[in-house]
Amino acid sequence: MNAATPLPSQTQATRPRDSRQVLGGEAFYTFARWVVVLLLLAIAGVVSEQPIWPPFQSSHPFDRLAWGYLIFSLAVTVALFIPRLKPALSMAFVVDIAVISLLTLYNRDPRDSFYPLYFLPLVSAAFRLRPSASLLVGLITAGIYVTAWLLARLGADNGSAPRDIIGLVTLALRASSLIFIPWITGGLAERWSSSNRQSVELAEQQRLDALAEANAYRDQMRALYEVAYTLSTTGNYQQVLHVALTESQKLVPHTCSMVLLSTGEADTLYIAASHNLAGSDRSQRLKVGKGALGQALRSAEPSIIEDIGREPEAQQIPELAACRSACLVPLRSGFTTYGVMLVASDQLNAFDEEQLGKLVALASYALVALQNAQLIYDLRQEREKLLSKEEEVRHQLARDLHDGPAQALAAITMNVEFIKRLLDRDPARVLPELDKLGQLAKRTTHEIRTLLFELRPLVLETQGLGVTLQQYLERFQGNGTQIILEAEDVSAQLDTKTEGTLFNIIQESINNALKHAKAEHIWVRIRQTESAIETIVQDDGRGFDLEKVKASYEKRGSFGLLNIEERAALVGGVAEMTSAPGQGTTVRVIVPLN
């Protein structure tokens, strides 16, 4: 339906009425007319003193008038059922007044019994006409009545004017009643009709308002559904942002809109998605200062800004500079602000709080899309880190196997060949060489077991972290560095993942101390508090500049100390490292029990 075409109900509610409906309707008035007709027929024979049947056989005017009125009433009754004749019924009261006036004229009874019949057509007409028209009809009817009454009295008195003062006063009062009662009735009907009309119009307006509100709610739900559907079917946050801006145009009409996201630089935003912006402005970057945009980002509260075009941030985009009103909805989750959704109009006072609420609902979906994009990015980064670490571990394992068991096995193979030749040349040296070969095989077996233990200590799953550490540290006895284990009884039942992570952190810390610190002592302390497990690995080695080492990790491609922090975070814990040149190194890890 065209927006310029009013609804039928709306047209009916606002169209002025030229006439008012009759109280009780035409059917009630017709019924009353038939009652009068039957009464006239009943008294016609008495008044004329002649038989009234067959019709129009009597010469008395009263009888003929009664039959004529019956025919008129029959015609009016038939007209009720013919739509084309219904407009003529509004003038039927004129015939009624004329008939009653003729009855008054032919009546010689001084009591004037037919006078009350005037009020039936007059009151009925008063409900149709305006009060001024009712007053005019009353004046004319009163004049006709007075004329008919006087003519009837003149005939009764043989042409002499009546001189009864009481009769004349009564006549004047009756004439006044015919004038004022229809007028008063018309006024009351006007008020009643106006009140009813206002009530109907108010009810109709309320219905239209409720319908408009329902349509607005439907449009809002449809827009939210479109954004939610796009969000569920794509991982592209930019597509979700574009759909959100497109749907915002349906909910909140505006001139232009955009989503500004942080570039990573301080106080700098870029246009991630836009609607009704020039192509050259879509790649625009905005410097955020102390204006409305900057305040909205800092407060993280949705707001309506008037005269947005005067703001310094808006001057950077011509379309935005030409606008006068704007809604700003920060895209914030927790303590993270991703950016802001901005909807602007070239009209002043174009937005209200209800429209701002609709934009906040849309912005929540945009925020979810940004969070999903951030999660996907983080997952990809973590995946790359895991792949990098896995490759690093593979290289480390290959180096350990090459430097340890592989070379030992090669030496064993060479010694076996050497002993074979000694059997022929110098049998006396075979036994000492076999002893050396046995010692080498034992060392090789020890190295392989140590390597397997470090990769996956099975005892960790059966006897716990304390026993595993004791067995692990026993393998370092005699290497020149004293490793001291101070482990309290840990009563808490830790899951396998947490125990494995703590063991890997301790193992990494000890290996770093043995390889780089040149320490004489290494202390491993484990204790349980009410809410966490605390592990400390401390050495008295030469130490290092911690900040300098961390800063060079990305360039070196290593993950030693950073690996400790990330492993602690995987089980909900935190790792803290302290070190300085000449002061040793301390690694402190706290893992919550829950």
PLY file of the C-alpha trace (Angstrom):
ply
format ascii 1.0
element vertex 594
property float x
property float y
property float z
element edge 593
property int vertex1
property int vertex2
end_header
0.00 0.00 0.00
1.29 3.45 -0.86
2.36 5.44 2.16
0.38 8.45 0.94
-2.89 6.49 0.86
-4.66 6.57 4.24
-6.01 3.42 5.71
-9.79 2.94 5.50
-10.10 2.98 9.25
-7.98 6.11 9.46
-10.11 7.88 6.84
-13.26 6.94 8.65
-11.90 8.11 11.96
-10.81 11.53 10.71
-13.62 12.34 8.19
-16.08 15.00 9.47
-19.74 14.02 9.54
-22.42 16.17 7.96
-25.23 14.54 9.93
-25.68 12.53 13.06
-27.36 9.21 13.48
-30.91 9.18 14.88
-31.36 7.87 18.39
-32.78 4.39 18.03
-32.44 4.54 14.26
-35.02 4.92 11.50
-36.58 1.60 12.48
-37.60 2.96 15.89
-39.00 6.13 14.35
-40.98 4.10 11.78
-42.39 1.92 14.53
-43.55 5.01 16.45
-45.14 6.38 13.27
-47.13 3.16 12.84
-48.37 3.42 16.41
-49.65 6.92 15.62
-51.26 5.67 12.39
-53.10 2.90 14.22
-54.30 5.36 16.88
-55.57 7.72 14.19
-57.46 4.92 12.47
-58.88 3.85 15.81
-60.30 7.31 16.63
-61.13 8.36 13.06
-64.61 6.87 13.24
-65.27 8.60 16.56
-64.10 12.00 15.32
-65.93 11.87 11.96
-68.91 9.88 13.23
-68.72 7.95 9.92
-67.48 4.43 9.05
-63.85 4.41 7.94
-64.12 1.24 5.82
-63.77 0.92 2.90
-60.87 3.42 2.58
-61.56 6.92 1.29
-65.36 6.32 1.24
-65.91 8.76 4.10
-66.19 12.43 3.15
-64.72 13.65 6.44
-61.20 15.14 6.05
-60.00 13.42 9.23
-60.72 9.96 7.79
-59.06 10.76 4.48
-56.04 12.18 6.30
-55.70 9.02 8.43
-55.74 6.79 5.33
-53.30 9.04 3.51
-50.92 8.95 6.47
-51.15 5.15 6.47
-50.09 5.05 2.81
-47.19 7.41 3.56
-46.07 5.27 6.50
-46.17 2.19 4.31
-43.98 3.92 1.71
-41.49 4.98 4.37
-41.33 1.43 5.69
-40.59 0.07 2.21
-37.90 2.75 1.72
-36.05 1.40 4.75
-35.14 -1.68 2.72
-34.14 0.18 -0.46
-30.65 1.75 -0.11
-31.25 4.35 -2.84
-34.34 5.72 -1.04
-32.78 5.93 2.42
-31.50 9.53 1.96
-35.12 10.68 1.39
-36.11 9.38 4.83
-34.27 12.25 6.49
-37.04 14.62 5.25
-39.97 12.40 6.27
-40.38 14.44 9.47
-41.68 17.35 7.33
-44.65 15.23 6.23
-45.20 14.15 9.84
-45.35 17.79 10.98
-47.72 18.66 8.15
-50.05 15.75 9.02
-50.09 16.69 12.71
-50.81 20.33 11.79
-53.76 19.22 9.62
-55.02 17.08 12.50
-54.84 20.18 14.69
-56.71 22.16 12.03
-59.52 19.60 11.68
-59.81 19.04 15.39
-62.53 21.06 17.07
-61.65 19.75 20.52
-60.41 22.65 22.66
-58.15 20.27 24.58
-55.93 19.95 21.44
-55.20 16.23 21.91
-52.80 16.00 18.94
-50.31 18.60 20.18
-47.90 16.05 21.86
-47.46 14.28 18.52
-45.32 17.22 17.31
-42.44 16.18 19.55
-41.93 12.84 17.80
-40.74 14.32 14.44
-39.15 17.37 16.07
-37.00 15.35 18.48
-36.16 12.88 15.73
-35.06 15.74 13.46
-33.07 17.32 16.30
-30.82 14.25 16.38
-30.10 14.70 12.68
-29.67 18.47 12.53
-27.39 21.00 14.13
-28.82 22.97 17.09
-29.29 26.08 14.91
-31.20 24.08 12.30
-33.28 22.47 15.06
-34.16 25.94 16.36
-35.25 27.03 12.87
-37.41 23.91 12.40
-38.94 24.53 15.83
-39.79 28.14 14.93
-41.45 27.10 11.66
-43.34 24.27 13.36
-44.48 26.60 16.15
-45.74 29.09 13.56
-47.63 26.37 11.67
-49.08 25.03 14.91
-50.27 28.46 16.07
-51.79 29.12 12.66
-53.59 25.76 12.58
-54.82 26.21 16.16
-56.16 29.70 15.48
-57.87 28.60 12.27
-59.46 25.70 14.10
-60.70 28.01 16.85
-62.00 30.57 14.37
-64.04 27.87 12.68
-65.40 26.69 15.99
-66.39 30.27 17.01
-68.02 31.14 13.66
-65.20 33.39 12.49
-64.63 35.38 15.69
-61.17 35.48 17.26
-60.77 33.61 20.54
-60.64 35.87 23.58
-59.79 33.32 26.27
-56.62 34.72 27.89
-55.75 31.39 29.52
-56.11 29.63 26.18
-53.84 32.14 24.47
-51.21 31.84 27.23
-51.39 28.07 26.93
-50.97 28.40 23.17
-47.89 30.60 23.67
-46.35 28.11 26.11
-46.98 25.24 23.74
-45.46 27.17 20.85
-42.43 27.96 23.03
-42.07 24.26 23.82
-42.09 23.46 20.12
-39.30 26.00 19.63
-36.98 25.27 22.54
-37.35 21.54 23.19
-35.94 20.56 19.74
-33.21 23.17 20.13
-32.22 21.88 23.58
-32.42 18.30 22.32
-30.19 19.18 19.35
-27.63 20.77 21.67
-27.56 17.74 23.95
-27.33 15.46 20.93
-24.47 17.58 19.56
-22.54 17.22 22.80
-23.29 13.52 23.08
-22.36 12.92 19.46
-19.19 14.99 19.73
-18.15 13.14 22.87
-18.81 9.79 21.26
-17.03 10.85 18.10
-14.01 11.95 20.10
-14.03 8.65 21.99
-14.20 6.72 18.73
-11.45 8.83 17.18
-9.32 8.41 20.31
-9.85 4.66 20.28
-9.02 4.56 16.57
-5.88 6.60 17.14
-4.85 4.30 19.96
-5.40 1.35 17.65
-3.28 2.95 14.96
-0.57 3.79 17.50
-0.59 0.22 18.79
-0.42 -1.06 15.22
2.48 1.26 14.43
4.26 0.16 17.60
3.71 -3.49 16.70
5.03 -2.87 13.20
8.07 -1.09 14.60
8.69 -3.98 16.99
8.30 -6.43 14.10
10.80 -4.46 12.01
13.22 -4.39 14.93
12.94 -8.14 15.44
13.37 -8.72 11.72
16.48 -6.54 11.64
17.95 -8.29 14.66
17.17 -11.64 13.07
18.96 -10.66 9.86
22.05 -9.63 11.78
21.91 -12.73 13.99
21.49 -14.96 10.94
24.47 -13.36 9.24
26.45 -13.73 12.45
25.63 -17.45 12.65
26.45 -18.18 9.01
29.71 -16.31 8.56
32.89 -15.69 10.49
33.57 -12.48 8.58
32.98 -9.69 11.06
33.02 -7.03 8.31
30.03 -8.67 6.63
28.16 -8.65 9.95
28.99 -4.96 10.42
27.71 -4.10 6.94
24.45 -5.98 7.56
24.04 -4.23 10.92
24.41 -0.81 9.28
21.99 -1.74 6.49
19.35 -2.91 8.97
19.90 0.17 11.14
18.67 2.28 8.20
15.32 0.45 8.41
15.00 0.86 12.17
16.40 4.38 12.51
16.31 6.44 9.29
19.54 8.39 8.89
21.83 10.03 6.37
25.03 8.05 6.87
26.46 5.52 9.29
29.75 3.80 10.02
31.58 1.50 12.40
34.92 2.85 13.59
37.43 0.39 15.04
40.75 0.92 16.75
43.85 0.75 14.58
46.02 -0.30 17.50
47.54 3.16 17.63
46.64 5.57 20.39
43.50 7.66 19.71
43.24 6.49 16.10
40.22 4.82 14.48
39.59 3.48 11.00
36.31 2.94 9.12
35.67 -0.81 9.17
32.18 -0.58 7.63
30.06 2.28 6.31
26.72 3.19 4.74
26.18 6.13 2.36
29.82 7.24 2.47
31.89 8.26 -0.53
34.45 5.72 -1.69
37.36 8.01 -0.84
36.16 8.36 2.75
35.84 4.65 3.45
39.58 4.32 4.02
39.70 7.42 6.19
41.39 7.35 9.58
40.14 9.55 12.39
42.19 11.07 15.16
40.13 11.06 18.33
40.57 13.98 20.67
38.49 15.56 23.41
35.37 15.90 21.26
32.11 13.97 21.47
33.57 10.89 19.80
36.48 10.73 22.20
34.20 11.24 25.21
31.89 8.45 24.02
34.83 6.05 23.73
36.16 6.97 27.14
32.78 6.81 28.91
31.63 3.69 26.99
28.04 4.98 27.27
25.64 5.35 24.30
24.78 8.98 23.64
22.94 11.34 21.28
25.04 14.22 19.96
23.53 17.37 18.47
25.53 19.51 16.03
27.83 16.58 15.31
29.13 18.41 12.25
30.89 20.94 14.49
32.91 18.28 16.30
36.60 18.22 15.31
36.51 14.47 14.59
33.55 14.92 12.21
35.38 17.55 10.17
37.64 14.83 8.78
34.73 13.22 6.84
32.66 15.54 4.57
29.43 13.49 4.83
29.65 13.51 8.62
30.53 17.19 8.75
27.26 17.96 6.92
25.17 16.15 9.56
23.52 17.79 12.57
22.54 14.87 14.82
24.21 11.57 15.63
23.91 8.50 17.81
27.14 7.10 19.23
27.17 3.51 20.52
30.57 2.35 21.87
31.48 -1.26 21.09
32.81 -2.30 24.47
33.06 -5.64 26.26
34.47 -5.76 29.75
37.50 -3.49 29.76
38.07 -3.79 26.02
36.79 -1.08 23.68
36.80 -2.18 20.06
35.41 1.03 18.59
32.10 2.82 18.09
28.99 2.61 15.90
28.01 6.05 14.60
24.66 6.87 12.95
24.18 10.45 11.75
21.40 12.55 10.19
21.34 15.91 8.46
18.23 16.81 10.51
18.40 18.47 13.92
16.94 16.45 16.83
16.56 13.46 14.52
17.02 10.79 17.21
15.43 9.92 20.55
16.17 7.49 23.37
13.97 4.77 21.87
15.92 4.85 18.61
19.16 4.87 20.56
18.02 1.70 22.33
17.39 0.00 18.97
20.90 0.87 17.84
22.33 -0.50 21.09
20.58 -3.81 20.38
22.08 -3.91 16.88
25.49 -2.93 18.21
25.46 -5.89 20.60
25.46 -8.23 17.59
28.26 -6.25 16.00
30.16 -6.58 19.25
29.68 -10.36 19.23
31.04 -10.46 15.68
34.11 -8.51 16.77
34.63 -10.79 19.75
34.32 -13.84 17.51
36.82 -12.34 15.09
39.18 -11.66 17.99
38.78 -15.23 19.23
39.42 -16.62 15.75
42.53 -14.46 15.47
43.74 -15.54 18.90
43.10 -19.19 18.07
45.08 -18.86 14.88
47.91 -17.20 16.74
47.87 -19.93 19.37
47.80 -22.57 16.66
50.83 -21.00 15.02
52.57 -20.86 18.39
51.75 -24.50 19.07
53.02 -25.54 15.66
56.16 -23.51 16.19
56.69 -25.01 19.63
56.02 -28.49 18.31
58.65 -27.95 15.64
61.04 -26.60 18.26
60.48 -29.65 20.43
61.10 -31.93 17.46
64.41 -30.20 16.76
65.35 -30.32 20.43
64.51 -34.01 20.61
66.54 -34.65 17.47
69.52 -32.79 18.94
69.26 -34.65 22.24
69.08 -38.00 20.46
71.97 -37.08 18.19
74.22 -35.72 20.94
73.41 -38.48 23.42
72.05 -41.95 22.62
72.82 -41.81 18.88
76.52 -41.11 19.41
76.69 -43.64 22.22
75.13 -46.32 20.02
77.61 -45.46 17.26
80.45 -45.83 19.77
79.06 -49.17 20.95
78.92 -50.39 17.35
82.52 -49.32 16.75
83.69 -50.98 19.99
81.97 -54.23 19.04
83.83 -54.26 15.72
87.07 -53.42 17.53
86.56 -56.29 20.01
85.94 -58.69 17.12
89.34 -57.83 15.69
90.98 -58.16 19.12
89.77 -61.75 19.40
92.15 -62.65 16.59
95.03 -60.30 17.35
95.12 -59.77 21.12
92.58 -61.91 23.07
93.99 -60.66 26.38
92.55 -57.18 25.79
89.05 -58.40 24.99
87.84 -58.61 28.60
88.82 -55.02 29.57
87.25 -53.73 26.37
84.04 -55.63 27.12
83.96 -53.96 30.56
84.27 -50.55 28.88
81.56 -51.52 26.42
79.25 -52.53 29.28
79.79 -49.19 31.05
79.02 -47.34 27.82
75.85 -49.38 27.31
74.71 -48.60 30.87
75.27 -44.87 30.35
73.39 -45.02 27.08
70.50 -46.86 28.71
70.44 -44.23 31.48
70.37 -41.39 28.97
67.52 -43.01 27.01
65.50 -43.59 30.17
66.13 -40.02 31.27
65.01 -38.74 27.90
61.86 -40.87 27.99
61.19 -39.76 31.56
61.40 -36.13 30.56
59.09 -36.69 27.62
56.40 -38.51 29.57
57.00 -39.64 33.16
54.54 -42.51 33.69
55.10 -42.38 37.43
53.42 -38.96 37.43
50.08 -40.59 36.66
50.44 -43.27 39.33
52.35 -41.73 42.26
51.97 -37.99 41.87
54.14 -34.94 41.45
56.32 -35.34 44.58
57.55 -38.86 43.81
58.08 -37.96 40.16
60.29 -35.01 41.09
62.35 -37.15 43.47
63.02 -39.72 40.75
63.74 -37.03 38.21
66.20 -35.14 40.42
68.08 -38.33 41.33
69.27 -38.49 37.73
71.25 -35.27 38.21
73.34 -36.53 41.15
77.03 -36.26 40.53
76.83 -33.63 37.79
78.42 -30.90 39.93
75.21 -29.01 40.79
73.35 -29.80 43.99
69.56 -29.88 43.48
67.56 -29.62 46.70
63.87 -30.61 46.78
61.73 -29.05 49.53
58.28 -30.48 48.91
55.52 -30.34 51.49
52.82 -32.97 51.51
50.36 -31.84 48.83
46.99 -33.21 49.93
45.00 -31.67 47.08
44.09 -33.99 44.24
45.48 -32.33 41.13
44.34 -33.42 37.70
46.84 -35.00 35.34
47.01 -31.91 33.15
47.92 -29.62 36.06
50.54 -32.01 37.45
52.04 -32.50 33.99
52.20 -28.75 33.43
53.89 -28.12 36.79
56.42 -30.88 36.10
57.21 -29.41 32.66
57.68 -25.95 34.18
60.04 -27.31 36.87
61.90 -29.35 34.27
62.27 -26.30 31.98
63.48 -24.14 34.87
66.07 -26.73 36.00
67.34 -27.24 32.45
67.73 -23.47 32.00
69.63 -23.22 35.29
71.93 -26.13 34.41
72.56 -24.95 30.87
72.91 -21.19 31.31
73.22 -20.21 34.98
76.31 -22.26 36.02
74.67 -22.57 39.42
76.10 -24.49 42.36
72.71 -24.99 44.00
69.16 -25.29 42.71
66.24 -25.26 45.14
62.86 -26.71 44.19
60.10 -25.79 46.67
56.48 -26.94 46.53
53.82 -25.96 49.05
50.05 -25.92 49.24
47.97 -22.96 50.46
44.23 -22.83 51.03
43.51 -21.95 47.42
46.57 -22.73 45.32
49.74 -24.76 44.74
52.91 -22.65 44.83
56.08 -23.88 43.11
59.44 -22.08 43.28
62.62 -22.97 41.38
65.58 -20.87 42.56
69.28 -21.00 41.69
72.42 -19.14 42.78
73.83 -18.85 39.29
75.04 -15.82 37.42
71.56 -14.51 36.54
70.67 -12.34 33.56
68.86 -9.19 32.45
65.26 -10.47 32.31
63.75 -7.56 30.35
66.50 -7.69 27.76
66.06 -11.43 27.26
62.27 -11.12 26.90
62.64 -8.33 24.37
64.92 -10.48 22.20
62.73 -13.62 22.22
60.82 -12.84 19.03
64.03 -12.18 17.12
65.70 -15.33 18.46
62.66 -17.56 17.82
63.06 -19.19 21.25
60.33 -19.80 23.78
62.14 -20.74 27.03
60.89 -18.30 29.66
57.80 -17.33 27.67
56.96 -21.02 27.43
56.86 -21.16 31.23
54.40 -18.25 31.41
52.15 -19.68 28.72
52.14 -23.16 30.24
51.09 -21.71 33.60
48.27 -19.79 31.92
46.95 -23.00 30.30
45.99 -24.36 33.73
44.72 -21.01 35.03
47.92 -20.14 36.85
50.49 -17.37 36.71
54.27 -17.49 36.44
56.59 -14.83 37.82
60.32 -14.60 37.08
62.92 -12.48 38.82
66.59 -12.31 37.88
69.49 -9.93 37.72
73.13 -10.35 36.71
75.06 -12.00 39.55
71.95 -12.58 41.71
70.61 -15.86 40.38
67.13 -16.58 39.01
63.81 -17.37 40.70
60.79 -18.83 38.93
57.56 -18.70 40.95
54.38 -20.41 39.70
50.97 -20.30 41.40
48.21 -22.61 40.17
44.71 -22.38 41.75
43.24 -25.55 43.21
39.84 -24.93 41.60
0 1
1 2
2 3
3 4
4 5
5 6
6 7
7 8
8 9
9 10
10 11
11 12
12 13
13 14
14 15
15 16
16 17
17 18
18 19
19 20
20 21
21 22
22 23
23 24
24 25
25 26
26 27
27 28
28 29
29 30
30 31
31 32
32 33
33 34
34 35
35 36
36 37
37 38
38 39
39 40
40 41
41 42
42 43
43 44
44 45
45 46
46 47
47 48
48 49
49 50
50 51
51 52
52 53
53 54
54 55
55 56
56 57
57 58
58 59
59 60
60 61
61 62
62 63
63 64
64 65
65 66
66 67
67 68
68 69
69 70
70 71
71 72
72 73
73 74
74 75
75 76
76 77
77 78
78 79
79 80
80 81
81 82
82 83
83 84
84 85
85 86
86 87
87 88
88 89
89 90
90 91
91 92
92 93
93 94
94 95
95 96
96 97
97 98
98 99
99 100
100 101
101 102
102 103
103 104
104 105
105 106
106 107
107 108
108 109
109 110
110 111
111 112
112 113
113 114
114 115
115 116
116 117
117 118
118 119
119 120
120 121
121 122
122 123
123 124
124 125
125 126
126 127
127 128
128 129
129 130
130 131
131 132
132 133
133 134
134 135
135 136
136 137
137 138
138 139
139 140
140 141
141 142
142 143
143 144
144 145
145 146
146 147
147 148
148 149
149 150
150 151
151 152
152 153
153 154
154 155
155 156
156 157
157 158
158 159
159 160
160 161
161 162
162 163
163 164
164 165
165 166
166 167
167 168
168 169
169 170
170 171
171 172
172 173
173 174
174 175
175 176
176 177
177 178
178 179
179 180
180 181
181 182
182 183
183 184
184 185
185 186
186 187
187 188
188 189
189 190
190 191
191 192
192 193
193 194
194 195
195 196
196 197
197 198
198 199
199 200
200 201
201 202
202 203
203 204
204 205
205 206
206 207
207 208
208 209
209 210
210 211
211 212
212 213
213 214
214 215
215 216
216 217
217 218
218 219
219 220
220 221
221 222
222 223
223 224
224 225
225 226
226 227
227 228
228 229
229 230
230 231
231 232
232 233
233 234
234 235
235 236
236 237
237 238
238 239
239 240
240 241
241 242
242 243
243 244
244 245
245 246
246 247
247 248
248 249
249 250
250 251
251 252
252 253
253 254
254 255
255 256
256 257
257 258
258 259
259 260
260 261
261 262
262 263
263 264
264 265
265 266
266 267
267 268
268 269
269 270
270 271
271 272
272 273
273 274
274 275
275 276
276 277
277 278
278 279
279 280
280 281
281 282
282 283
283 284
284 285
285 286
286 287
287 288
288 289
289 290
290 291
291 292
292 293
293 294
294 295
295 296
296 297
297 298
298 299
299 300
300 301
301 302
302 303
303 304
304 305
305 306
306 307
307 308
308 309
309 310
310 311
311 312
312 313
313 314
314 315
315 316
316 317
317 318
318 319
319 320
320 321
321 322
322 323
323 324
324 325
325 326
326 327
327 328
328 329
329 330
330 331
331 332
332 333
333 334
334 335
335 336
336 337
337 338
338 339
339 340
340 341
341 342
342 343
343 344
344 345
345 346
346 347
347 348
348 349
349 350
350 351
351 352
352 353
353 354
354 355
355 356
356 357
357 358
358 359
359 360
360 361
361 362
362 363
363 364
364 365
365 366
366 367
367 368
368 369
369 370
370 371
371 372
372 373
373 374
374 375
375 376
376 377
377 378
378 379
379 380
380 381
381 382
382 383
383 384
384 385
385 386
386 387
387 388
388 389
389 390
390 391
391 392
392 393
393 394
394 395
395 396
396 397
397 398
398 399
399 400
400 401
401 402
402 403
403 404
404 405
405 406
406 407
407 408
408 409
409 410
410 411
411 412
412 413
413 414
414 415
415 416
416 417
417 418
418 419
419 420
420 421
421 422
422 423
423 424
424 425
425 426
426 427
427 428
428 429
429 430
430 431
431 432
432 433
433 434
434 435
435 436
436 437
437 438
438 439
439 440
440 441
441 442
442 443
443 444
444 445
445 446
446 447
447 448
448 449
449 450
450 451
451 452
452 453
453 454
454 455
455 456
456 457
457 458
458 459
459 460
460 461
461 462
462 463
463 464
464 465
465 466
466 467
467 468
468 469
469 470
470 471
471 472
472 473
473 474
474 475
475 476
476 477
477 478
478 479
479 480
480 481
481 482
482 483
483 484
484 485
485 486
486 487
487 488
488 489
489 490
490 491
491 492
492 493
493 494
494 495
495 496
496 497
497 498
498 499
499 500
500 501
501 502
502 503
503 504
504 505
505 506
506 507
507 508
508 509
509 510
510 511
511 512
512 513
513 514
514 515
515 516
516 517
517 518
518 519
519 520
520 521
521 522
522 523
523 524
524 525
525 526
526 527
527 528
528 529
529 530
530 531
531 532
532 533
533 534
534 535
535 536
536 537
537 538
538 539
539 540
540 541
541 542
542 543
543 544
544 545
545 546
546 547
547 548
548 549
549 550
550 551
551 552
552 553
553 554
554 555
555 556
556 557
557 558
558 559
559 560
560 561
561 562
562 563
563 564
564 565
565 566
566 567
567 568
568 569
569 570
570 571
571 572
572 573
573 574
574 575
575 576
576 577
577 578
578 579
579 580
580 581
581 582
582 583
583 584
584 585
585 586
586 587
587 588
588 589
589 590
590 591
591 592
592 593
